[in-house]
Amino acid sequence: MTHRNNDVAPPVAGSDGPPTTAAAGPEPGMSRRGLIRWTGAAGVVGLGAAGAGMLPGVAGSAQAASADAAAAAGSTGAKGGTSGGAAAPHPAATVFDPIRPPSVPLAVRSPYLSAWLPSSNSAGTWPTFWTGRIMAMTGIAQIDGVPFLFLGSPNIDGQVLRGMAQRSLTTTATRSVFLFEAAGVELTVTFLSPVEPGDLRRQSVPLSYLTADVRSADGAAHDVKLYFDISGEWAHADSGTSIGWAAEQVSGAGGGSLTSLSFSPDGTKTLAENGDMATWGTVVWSATNRSGLTWQIGADTAVRPAALTDGKLAGSVDSRQPRAINDAWPVFAFHFDLGRVRASAQQAVLSVGHVREPAVSYLGTPLPPLWKSYWASWQKMAAFFHGDLTTAATRTAALDRKVRTEATAAGGAKYAALCALALRQAYGATELVSRDGAPWALLKEISSDGNVSSIDVTYPAMPVFAWADPGYLALLLAPMLEYAEHGGWPKEFAEHDLGSSYPNAAGHNDGNEEDMPVEESANMLLMTAAYLKGASASDAKAFATTHYTILKQWADYLVANALDPGFQNQTDDFTGFIGHSANLALKGILALGAMSQVAAAAGNAADRTRYLGVAKDYIGQWVGKAQDTTPDHLKLAYDQPGTWSLKYNGYPDTLLGLGLVPASVAAEEAAWYLTQANPYGIPLDVRHAYTKGDWEMWTAAWLRDHPVSGYLIDSLYEFAHTTPTRVPFTDWYDTVNDKPSGGFQARPVVGGIFALLSVAR
């Protein structure tokens, strides 16, 4: 089906083109195993014109490689069409600082607000949902009457728009900052998705900022207008779905004054998904009111040409609604007439969000989003969000500096770049809800199973929360513990997840789930100990005491099963069930050490001594059982001589300060891994060339005093910086061919990249 004014254009010069076919994702509902078969402080202006300047010195900028652009060349999107943006006036390569993201995070704030740019250049490329589904967003600058495209790929009455030259793309932990230039004007476009450690009210807001700052770059005054729109595609994965819309003026006490354009699917089911997008809820697209702002809701064929021809929008709402997203493609547009722009920057401020009520269900009971505990309506929340921009800029800039400074100290410039790329993605798979007035954090297992709060997905993501906000880790653990304690979970070991399909935490009271007995029981103990380590003494005691019974139950299961695990599934389930796994046994043994810390926090000295004693006894036996017949490395499994694997589960030994794994074993493994290195990393084990980036960083943290740690960081950086597959940062990739190994993308497990930071304290 042809999208008349959202037709796809050829990429402008220097653009990286579309995502590969992998971006389309697996079939809806496909399990991970099925996936394998399928694949075989500055002011407000600081957000824009001074956006990069408000941050500390960027670690290691990089030029776009010509091979990168060539590998990704081609038309963008999947809707057909041939007209749109033309070549930028200057063929200079974009400077990427400090990394060229595989896919650029734009608005990444929740499982359903997840917009990305599957390219390095925004002109000529449509933003997409993490699945590759186009979520059209258009940006056009009119400079002295001449239109220049800087975002999206529109066809406007067959016009060939010139493209602004993209000079740089700066990625920080909370921002993606594009710098453009054309006709003597400099335009800075900043996508800011705040991460707010320790502030539940602000962290609960499912909105993301977009700011545009314009200044003269040649000393002359220029007449500048900016146009932005988004399409109905933001509301639903099926473009045949009908949507309805509204426009309103919004203000709040102490908040901003703004114009909000909102739209929602018409008559669709709540608490359901289509193509991993929510089938209910409202897309909220707002602009801070300022002189020269106009707006319009209507067909793309009417709205876009009007903006360019009339220099303003009509302030009208298309009355033919509800109608299908692809029926004359309604767009939601803002136009900013900034007047004569000189050296002092002029700014346009927008936000985009996705609000839902209820947010999720737990055992059949709908739960509201946590933001409803602070604001009576999304309108009041949006007004607060816009009014909060100045302080949000200051807070998030401080977080950006903290990530860069501490990560550089922990692992170098490339490591800091990886952390900057990972933070929004990790937090963006979570959301805060209210359960009987208490806050919970839930996590979606994005792009693999789609489960609710998978324990073995939360576990690899855990380092980012342990480092940034231990209290948030406790909120993620709370529903997992509640379900085992009171929800009807029938088995002696920990559950795998809270429900097979987000957003419904329906549980598994029949016991029918993807059991990982040693894996999940150990994960819960280790994550609990990680939280206790970062909590105050009083909070740690309260948490350990409240949940002691279930944690002890899981620990006793591990006493009986951890030393030599039977034929069990584990978190790397794409490799299959395994018996006598040395890495799984290591996790279980360290979890018993973690239980000794839980017991200590709860004031149970006897249990502390008991569990620590068992852990020490088991680790001695483990070394003997895991040692290969050639005494230079450990085996994959006790009964498989001549094999090896990354013992990433050594990381909790360092994180928790257990000191259980002998230093000689760590040194032996570190030396061995370097003999197995490939161009883009070290394989997960002897059986395949693929690896997982989260586990590589766990290994790098465990072995941080050995040369292999630096190699693991460098190789993961090279993969992320050079892979030709333009999908959100994947954790599962091939160490030889530089490409993802399956559909794992945009997953929260990239929080594991913060492992080195978490042990540097």
C-alpha positions in Angstrom: 0.0 0.0 0.0 1.4 3.4 -1.0 1.7 6.0 1.7 1.0 9.2 -0.3 2.8 11.8 1.7 4.7 9.5 3.9 6.3 7.8 0.9 9.8 6.6 1.4 12.5 8.6 -0.2 16.0 7.6 -1.2 18.4 8.3 1.6 20.3 11.6 1.5 24.0 11.5 0.8 25.8 9.9 3.7 22.8 8.2 5.2 23.0 4.7 6.3 19.8 3.5 4.8 17.2 1.1 6.3 17.4 -1.6 8.9 18.1 -5.0 7.4 15.4 -7.5 7.1 16.2 -8.6 10.7 14.6 -5.4 11.9 11.2 -6.8 11.0 11.5 -9.1 13.9 10.3 -12.7 14.6 6.6 -13.7 14.3 4.5 -12.3 17.2 4.5 -14.6 20.2 7.5 -16.6 19.0 9.4 -18.1 21.9 13.2 -17.8 22.2 13.6 -21.4 21.1 11.3 -20.7 18.1 13.4 -17.7 17.4 16.4 -19.9 16.8 14.5 -21.9 14.3 13.3 -18.7 12.6 16.8 -17.4 12.3 18.5 -20.7 11.9 23.0 23.0 33.8 23.3 25.1 31.1 19.9 26.8 30.6 17.0 25.3 28.6 18.9 26.1 25.5 21.5 23.7 26.8 19.4 20.9 25.4 19.9 22.1 21.9 22.4 24.7 20.7 24.6 24.1 23.8 23.5 20.5 24.2 26.9 19.0 23.7 28.7 21.8 25.5 26.8 21.2 28.7 28.4 17.8 28.9 32.0 16.9 29.9 34.6 16.3 27.2 33.4 13.5 25.0 35.4 10.4 25.0 36.9 9.6 21.6 34.8 10.9 18.7 34.8 8.8 15.5 34.2 9.5 11.9 31.6 7.6 9.9 33.4 4.9 7.9 32.7 4.9 4.2 32.1 1.1 4.4 29.4 1.7 7.0 27.4 3.9 4.7 27.9 1.6 1.7 26.9 -1.5 3.6 23.6 0.0 4.7 22.8 1.8 1.4 19.3 1.5 0.0 15.8 3.0 0.4 14.4 3.6 3.8 11.3 2.0 5.3 8.9 -0.4 3.8 6.1 1.6 2.2 7.4 2.2 -1.3 7.7 5.5 -3.1 10.6 7.2 -4.7 10.5 11.0 -3.9 11.7 12.9 -0.9 15.0 14.3 0.4 17.9 15.0 -1.9 21.6 15.1 -1.2 22.9 17.4 1.5 24.7 20.4 0.2 28.1 19.3 1.7 29.2 15.7 1.5 31.0 15.8 4.8 30.9 12.7 7.0 29.0 12.9 10.2 31.1 12.9 13.3 29.9 10.4 15.8 30.7 11.2 19.4 31.6 8.9 21.1 30.0 6.0 19.1 27.9 5.4 16.0 24.9 3.7 17.5 23.5 0.6 15.6 20.2 2.4 15.9 19.8 5.8 17.5 17.6 6.0 20.5 15.1 8.9 20.0 12.1 8.6 22.4 12.9 5.5 24.6 11.0 5.7 27.8 8.8 2.6 28.3 8.0 -0.7 26.6 5.5 1.1 24.4 7.3 4.4 23.9 10.3 3.1 22.1 11.3 5.1 18.9 14.6 4.6 17.1 16.4 5.9 14.0 17.6 2.8 12.1 20.4 4.8 10.4 23.0 7.4 11.3 21.4 10.2 9.3 18.0 11.4 10.1 17.1 13.1 6.8 15.7 10.5 4.5 15.0 7.9 7.2 11.7 7.3 9.1 12.0 6.6 12.8 10.7 3.1 13.8 9.5 1.2 16.8 12.1 -1.3 18.0 10.5 -4.0 15.8 11.2 -2.0 12.6 7.6 -0.8 12.4 7.6 2.8 10.9 6.6 5.5 13.3 6.7 8.5 11.0 8.2 11.7 12.3 8.9 14.6 10.0 11.2 17.6 10.5 11.6 20.4 8.0 13.4 23.8 8.4 12.5 26.7 6.1 15.4 29.0 5.9 14.8 32.3 4.1 11.9 30.6 2.3 13.8 27.5 1.2 12.7 24.1 2.8 15.4 21.7 4.1 14.6 18.2 5.3 16.3 17.1 8.5 14.1 14.3 9.8 12.0 11.6 8.1 11.3 10.8 4.5 8.1 12.7 3.3 6.9 13.1 -0.2 5.3 16.6 -0.4 3.5 17.0 -3.6 6.4 15.5 -5.5 8.9 18.2 -4.3 12.5 17.2 -3.9 13.5 18.8 -0.6 17.1 19.6 0.0 18.6 17.9 3.0 20.4 19.7 5.8 24.0 18.6 6.2 24.3 16.5 9.3 27.5 17.5 11.0 27.5 15.4 14.1 25.6 12.9 16.3 26.4 13.0 20.0 25.1 10.1 22.2 25.0 10.5 25.9 23.3 8.4 28.6 20.0 10.4 28.2 20.3 12.2 24.9 20.8 11.9 21.2 21.9 15.2 19.8 22.0 16.0 16.0 23.8 19.0 14.6 22.7 20.2 11.2 23.8 23.1 9.0 22.3 24.7 5.9 22.1 28.2 4.3 24.1 29.9 7.1 21.9 28.4 9.9 22.9 25.8 12.5 20.1 23.6 13.9 20.6 21.4 17.0 17.9 18.7 17.5 18.0 16.9 20.8 16.0 13.8 21.8 16.1 13.6 25.6 14.6 10.6 27.4 15.2 11.3 31.1 16.3 8.7 33.5 15.6 9.8 37.0 17.4 7.6 39.7 15.8 8.0 43.1 12.8 10.1 41.8 9.8 7.8 41.3 7.5 10.7 40.4 9.6 11.8 37.5 10.7 8.3 36.5 7.1 7.3 36.2 6.4 9.9 33.4 6.0 8.1 30.0 7.0 11.2 28.0 10.2 12.2 26.2 11.5 15.6 25.1 12.4 16.9 21.7 14.0 20.3 21.4 15.2 22.2 18.4 17.6 25.1 18.7 18.4 27.4 15.8 21.0 30.1 15.5 22.8 32.0 12.7 26.1 30.4 11.8 27.3 33.1 9.4 26.7 36.3 11.2 23.7 37.2 9.1 20.0 37.3 10.2 17.9 34.5 8.7 14.1 34.0 8.6 13.6 30.5 10.0 10.5 28.3 10.4 10.4 24.7 11.8 7.8 22.1 11.0 7.3 18.8 12.9 4.7 16.1 12.6 4.1 12.5 13.6 1.7 10.0 12.0 -1.0 7.8 13.4 1.4 4.9 13.1 2.6 5.8 16.7 -0.8 4.5 18.0 -0.9 1.0 16.7 1.1 -1.6 14.8 -1.8 -2.2 12.3 -2.2 0.7 9.9 -5.7 -0.5 9.1 -6.8 0.4 12.7 -9.1 3.3 13.2 -7.9 6.1 15.4 -9.6 9.2 16.9 -7.9 12.5 17.9 -8.2 15.8 19.7 -6.4 19.1 20.2 -6.4 21.0 23.4 -4.7 23.8 25.4 -3.1 22.5 28.5 -1.7 24.2 31.6 -1.0 23.3 35.1 -0.1 25.0 38.4 3.6 25.7 38.3 3.7 23.9 34.9 4.1 24.8 31.3 1.5 26.2 28.9 1.3 23.9 25.9 -0.7 22.7 23.0 -1.4 19.0 23.0 -2.5 16.9 20.0 -3.5 13.4 21.1 -4.8 10.3 19.4 -5.9 6.8 20.3 -7.0 3.5 18.7 -10.8 3.4 18.4 -12.6 0.6 20.2 -9.7 -1.7 20.6 -8.9 -4.2 23.4 -7.2 -3.0 26.5 -4.2 -4.9 28.0 -3.3 -6.4 24.6 -0.6 -6.0 22.0 -0.3 -6.1 18.2 3.2 -6.5 16.8 4.5 -5.7 20.3 2.8 -2.3 20.4 0.0 -1.6 22.8 -3.5 -1.8 21.3 -4.8 0.7 23.8 -3.7 4.0 25.3 -3.1 7.5 24.0 -0.2 9.1 22.0 0.4 12.6 23.4 2.3 15.0 21.2 2.7 18.4 22.7 4.5 21.7 22.1 5.3 24.5 24.6 3.4 27.5 23.6 5.5 30.4 22.2 5.0 33.2 19.7 4.8 31.9 16.2 3.4 28.4 17.1 0.6 27.0 15.0 -0.8 23.5 14.7 -3.1 21.3 12.6 -4.5 17.8 12.5 -5.3 16.5 9.0 -4.3 14.5 6.0 -0.6 14.6 5.3 -1.4 15.7 1.7 -3.1 18.8 3.2 -1.0 19.6 6.2 2.6 19.4 5.0 2.1 21.5 1.8 0.2 24.1 3.8 3.0 24.5 6.2 5.5 25.1 3.3 3.2 27.3 1.2 1.4 29.4 3.9 4.2 29.5 6.5 1.7 28.5 9.2 -0.9 25.9 10.1 -4.6 26.4 10.3 -5.2 25.4 13.9 -7.9 23.0 12.7 -8.9 19.4 13.5 -9.9 17.1 10.7 -13.5 16.2 11.4 -13.4 12.9 9.6 -12.7 10.6 12.5 -12.3 8.0 13.6 -10.6 6.6 10.5 -7.9 4.2 9.6 -4.3 5.2 10.1 -3.7 4.6 6.4 -6.9 6.4 5.3 -5.5 9.7 4.0 -2.8 9.3 6.6 -3.7 11.8 9.3 -0.7 13.6 10.8 -0.4 15.7 13.9 1.7 18.8 13.1 3.3 21.8 14.8 4.8 24.8 13.0 7.2 27.3 14.7 7.7 30.6 13.0 10.9 31.7 14.8 11.2 35.0 13.0 14.6 36.6 12.3 17.2 34.4 13.9 20.7 35.7 14.7 23.5 34.4 16.9 21.3 34.0 19.9 19.5 30.6 19.7 15.7 30.4 19.3 14.2 27.2 20.6 11.2 25.0 19.9 10.2 22.5 22.7 8.1 19.4 22.1 7.3 16.2 23.8 5.9 12.8 22.8 4.5 10.1 25.0 2.3 7.1 25.3 -0.1 7.0 28.3 -2.2 4.0 29.2 -4.7 3.2 32.0 -4.6 0.5 33.2 -0.9 -0.1 32.6 -0.8 -3.8 33.3 -2.7 -6.5 35.1 -1.5 -8.7 37.9 -3.2 -12.1 38.4 -6.3 -10.6 36.7 -6.4 -7.3 38.6 -5.7 -4.2 36.5 -3.0 -1.9 37.9 -2.7 1.8 37.2 0.5 3.5 36.1 2.4 5.0 39.0 2.1 8.5 37.5 -1.6 8.5 38.4 -0.5 8.6 42.1 0.9 12.1 41.4 -1.3 13.6 38.7 -5.1 13.3 38.1 -4.7 13.3 34.3 -2.1 13.1 31.6 -2.8 16.7 30.8 -1.6 17.8 34.2 1.4 15.4 33.9 2.3 16.8 30.5 2.1 20.4 31.8 4.4 19.5 34.7 6.8 17.7 32.3 7.1 20.8 30.0 7.5 23.1 33.0 10.2 20.8 34.4 12.4 21.1 31.3 15.0 23.4 32.8 15.7 21.3 35.8 15.4 18.1 33.8 18.2 19.4 31.6 20.4 20.1 34.6 19.6 16.7 36.3 20.1 14.6 33.2 23.3 16.5 32.2 24.7 15.7 35.6 23.8 12.0 35.1 25.4 12.0 31.7 28.6 13.4 33.2 28.5 10.9 36.0 28.1 8.0 33.6 30.9 9.3 31.4 33.3 10.1 34.2 32.9 7.0 36.3 32.7 4.7 33.3 35.9 6.1 31.8 37.7 5.6 35.1 36.3 2.0 35.3 37.0 0.9 31.8 38.2 3.7 29.5 36.6 5.8 26.8 35.1 3.0 24.7 33.5 1.5 27.9 32.0 4.9 28.7 30.5 5.0 25.1 28.9 1.6 25.6 27.4 2.7 28.9 26.0 5.8 27.3 24.3 3.7 24.6 22.9 1.2 27.1 21.2 3.3 29.8 18.0 4.4 28.1 17.5 1.0 26.6 17.8 -0.8 29.9 15.4 1.6 31.7 13.1 1.8 28.7 12.0 -1.8 29.0 10.6 -1.1 32.5 7.7 0.9 33.9 6.4 1.9 37.3 2.9 0.9 38.4 0.9 1.1 41.6 -0.3 -2.0 43.4 -2.6 -1.2 46.3 -0.8 2.2 46.6 2.7 0.7 46.7 5.1 1.2 43.7 6.2 -1.8 41.7 8.5 -1.8 38.7 7.7 -4.3 35.9 10.0 -5.3 33.0 9.1 -6.5 29.6 11.4 -9.2 28.0 11.5 -7.2 24.8 12.1 -9.1 21.5 12.7 -12.6 22.8 9.7 -14.0 24.7 7.7 -10.9 25.6 7.3 -12.2 29.2 6.5 -10.1 32.2 9.4 -9.6 34.6 11.5 -12.6 33.4 13.9 -13.2 36.3 16.7 -14.4 34.0 16.3 -11.1 32.0 16.2 -8.9 35.0 19.3 -10.7 36.3 21.7 -9.7 33.4 20.2 -6.2 33.5 20.8 -5.9 37.2 24.2 -4.1 37.2 22.7 -0.8 35.9 20.1 -0.7 38.6 22.6 -1.8 41.3 24.9 1.1 40.2 22.3 3.8 39.4 19.5 3.2 41.8 19.4 0.1 44.1 15.9 1.2 45.3 14.7 0.6 41.7 16.2 -2.9 41.8 14.1 -3.5 44.9 11.0 -2.4 43.1 11.7 -4.8 40.3 12.2 -7.7 42.8 9.0 -6.9 44.7 6.5 -8.4 42.3 8.7 -11.5 41.7 8.8 -12.1 45.5 5.1 -11.3 46.0 4.1 -13.9 43.4 6.2 -16.7 45.0 5.0 -15.7 48.5 1.3 -15.0 48.0 0.4 -15.4 44.3 0.0 -19.1 44.0 3.3 -20.2 42.5 3.3 -24.0 43.3 7.0 -25.0 43.0 9.8 -25.1 45.5 12.2 -23.2 43.2 11.8 -19.7 41.8 9.5 -18.9 38.9 10.8 -17.9 35.5 8.5 -14.9 35.0 5.2 -13.4 36.1 3.3 -14.0 32.9 3.9 -15.3 29.4 2.9 -12.1 27.6 3.3 -8.5 28.6 1.3 -6.6 29.9 -0.6 -9.4 31.6 1.2 -10.9 34.7 -1.2 -13.8 34.7 1.3 -16.0 36.6 1.7 -19.8 36.2 -0.3 -21.2 39.1 -0.6 -24.5 37.1 3.2 -24.7 37.1 3.3 -24.8 33.3 6.2 -22.5 32.4 9.8 -22.4 31.2 11.4 -23.9 34.3 14.9 -22.9 35.1 15.2 -24.2 38.7 18.8 -23.5 39.7 19.0 -20.5 37.4 16.1 -18.5 38.7 16.5 -19.4 42.4 20.1 -18.3 42.3 19.2 -15.2 40.3 16.8 -14.1 43.0 19.3 -14.6 45.8 22.1 -12.8 44.0 19.9 -9.8 43.0 18.5 -9.6 46.6 22.1 -9.5 47.9 23.0 -6.8 45.3 20.1 -4.7 46.5 21.0 -5.2 50.2 24.6 -4.1 49.4 23.4 -0.7 48.1 20.6 -0.1 50.6 20.8 1.5 54.0 21.2 -0.8 57.0 17.6 -0.3 58.0 16.1 -0.8 54.6 18.3 -3.9 54.1 17.2 -5.4 57.4 13.5 -4.7 56.6 13.7 -6.2 53.1 15.7 -9.3 54.2 13.4 -10.0 57.1 10.2 -9.5 55.1 11.2 -12.0 52.4 13.4 -14.3 54.4 11.1 -17.3 54.3 11.0 -17.6 50.5 14.7 -16.7 50.0 15.6 -19.4 52.5 13.4 -21.9 50.6 15.2 -21.2 47.4 18.6 -21.3 49.1 17.8 -24.8 50.5 16.9 -25.9 47.0 20.3 -24.8 45.9 22.0 -26.6 48.8 20.6 -29.8 47.3 21.0 -29.0 43.6 23.6 -26.3 42.9 26.9 -28.2 43.1 26.1 -30.5 40.2 23.0 -29.3 38.4 21.0 -31.9 36.7 19.8 -31.7 33.1 18.2 -28.2 33.3 17.4 -25.2 31.3 19.2 -21.9 32.0 19.2 -18.3 30.9 21.1 -19.0 27.6 18.3 -21.3 26.6 19.0 -20.8 22.9 21.9 -23.2 23.5 19.6 -25.9 24.9 19.3 -27.8 28.1 22.5 -28.8 29.7 23.6 -31.2 32.5 26.4 -30.7 34.9 27.0 -27.1 33.7 30.1 -25.6 35.4 28.8 -22.0 34.9 25.3 -22.8 36.2 26.9 -24.5 39.2 29.1 -21.5 39.9 26.0 -19.3 39.9 24.3 -21.6 42.4 27.3 -21.7 44.7 27.7 -18.0 44.7 24.0 -17.6 45.4 24.6 -19.6 48.7 27.2 -17.0 49.5 24.6 -14.4 48.8 22.2 -16.1 51.1 24.7 -15.8 53.9 24.6 -12.0 53.3 20.8 -12.0 53.4 20.9 -13.9 56.7 23.4 -11.4 58.1 21.1 -8.5 57.1 18.2 -10.3 58.7 20.2 -10.8 61.9 20.3 -14.6 61.6 23.9 -15.5 62.5 23.4 -19.2 62.4 22.1 -19.2 58.9 24.9 -16.8 57.9 27.5 -19.3 59.1 25.8 -22.3 57.6 25.2 -21.0 54.0 28.7 -19.5 53.8 30.2 -22.8 55.0 28.3 -24.7 52.3 29.4 -22.2 49.7 33.0 -22.5 50.6 32.8 -26.3 50.6 31.1 -26.4 47.2 33.5 -24.0 45.6 36.4 -26.2 46.4 34.7 -29.2 44.9 33.6 -27.1 41.9 37.2 -26.2 41.0 38.1 -29.9 40.8 35.0 -30.9 38.9 35.2 -28.0 36.4 39.0 -28.2 35.7 39.7 -29.5 32.2 42.0 -32.5 31.6 44.5 -29.9 30.1 45.0 -27.8 33.2 44.7 -24.4 31.6 41.0 -23.7 31.7 37.6 -24.8 33.0 35.1 -27.0 31.1 31.7 -26.1 29.8 30.3 -29.0 31.8 31.8 -31.5 34.2 31.4 -34.4 31.9 32.6 -32.6 28.7 36.5 -32.6 28.6 38.1 -30.4 25.9 35.3 -27.8 26.2 35.1 -24.3 27.7 32.7 -21.4 28.2 32.7 -17.8 29.5 32.3 -18.1 33.3 30.4 -14.8 33.4 28.8 -16.0 36.6 32.0 -15.1 38.4 30.9 -11.5 38.4 28.7 -11.7 41.5 31.7 -12.9 43.4 33.3 -9.6 42.8 30.1 -7.5 43.1 29.2 -8.9 46.5 32.7 -9.2 47.8 32.3 -12.9 48.5 35.8 -13.9 47.6 34.8 -17.5 46.9 36.4 -18.0 43.5 40.2 -18.6 43.8 42.3 -15.9 42.2 44.3 -18.6 40.4 41.1 -19.8 38.7 40.2 -16.3 37.6 43.8 -15.8 36.2 43.6 -19.2 34.4 40.3 -18.4 32.7 41.4 -14.8 31.8 44.5 -16.2 29.9 42.5 -18.9 28.2 39.8 -16.5 26.9 42.4 -14.5 25.1 43.4 -17.6 23.1 39.8 -17.9 21.9 39.2 -14.3 20.8 37.6 -13.4 17.5 37.5 -10.0 15.7 34.4 -8.8 17.5 34.6 -10.7 20.8 34.9 -14.0 22.6 32.3 -16.6 21.9 29.9 -17.7 24.7 31.3 -21.2 24.6 33.1 -23.7 22.4 30.0 -24.7 20.4 29.3 -21.4 18.5 30.9 -18.2 17.2 28.2 -16.1 18.8 28.4 -14.3 22.1 26.3 -12.1 24.4 27.5 -8.6 25.1 26.0 -8.5 28.5 27.9 -11.6 29.6 31.1 -10.2 28.0 30.9 -7.2 30.3 30.1 -9.4 33.3 33.2 -11.3 32.5 35.2 -8.1 32.0 34.1 -6.9 35.4 35.0 -10.2 37.1 38.4 -10.2 35.4 38.9 -6.5 35.5 42.5 -6.8 36.6 43.5 -8.9 33.6 44.2 -7.9 29.9 41.1 -9.8 28.7 38.9 -7.2 30.3 40.1 -4.5 28.0 39.8 -6.8 25.0 36.2 -7.6 25.8 35.4 -3.9 26.0 37.2 -2.9 22.8 35.6 -5.8 20.8 32.0 -5.0 22.0 32.6 -1.4 21.1 33.7 -2.3 17.6 30.7 -4.5 17.1 28.3 -1.8 18.2 30.1 0.9 16.2 30.5 -1.0 13.0 27.7 -3.6 12.6 25.8 -3.0 9.3 22.6 -4.3 10.9 20.8 -1.1 12.0 18.6 -2.3 14.8 18.5 -1.3 18.5 21.6 -2.5 20.4 21.5 -6.3 20.4 23.1 -8.4 23.1 23.4 -11.6 21.0 25.8 -11.3 18.1 28.3 -13.2 16.0 32.0 -12.5 16.9 33.2 -13.2 13.4 30.7 -11.5 11.0 29.8 -8.5 13.1 26.1 -9.1 12.9 23.3 -10.0 15.3 22.7 -13.7 15.7 18.9 -13.5 16.0 16.1 -11.1 16.8 17.4 -10.0 20.2 17.3 -6.2 20.0 16.3 -3.4 22.3 16.4 -5.8 25.3 17.0 -4.5 28.8 19.9 -6.9 29.4 22.3 -4.3 28.0 22.1 -3.0 31.6 24.7 -5.7 32.1 27.2 -3.4 30.4 27.3 -1.4 33.7 28.9 -4.4 35.5 32.4 -2.8 35.6 30.8 0.4 37.0 29.0 -1.6 39.7 32.2 -3.1 41.0 34.3 0.1 40.8 32.7 1.5 43.9 
